Amino acid sequence: MNHDNKGLDTDVVFATSQEEKKGPHPVNTEALKRLTNIEGQIRGIERMVENEKYCVDILTQISAARAALNRVGMLILKRHIKNCVSDAIKKGGSDGNEIIDELMHVLSKEEI
């Protein structure tokens, strides 16, 4: 797995109620930690397949990895809604509708 963080805002400026902070967004820090764990799970599944382990055991581990990845997706989704979507709606105009349409397009591709 490449840890160059492409596609993730890892050096963003985010504000709290008291001050402005610079550095990795806490959601990204948590997501990256979880993704590292998932990477280990996937390597474990790969070894199970190579060693011809019992199919149900492999499927159980695949299900666990899928659930872990879904939890990372929910972290990112929550951040997106709380920040990007909320900000676009507050600004008004077509930005709010566009960002909602974009999100709905992405979510319609997911297995919900």
BELNORCOR-V270914 format. One record per pair of residues at least 24 apart in sequence whose C-alpha atoms are under 6 Angstrom apart, sorted by the first residue. I is the first residue (numbers start at 1). J is the second residue. If there is no record, write none. Layout:
i->I j->J
i->I j->J
This chain:
i->31 j->72
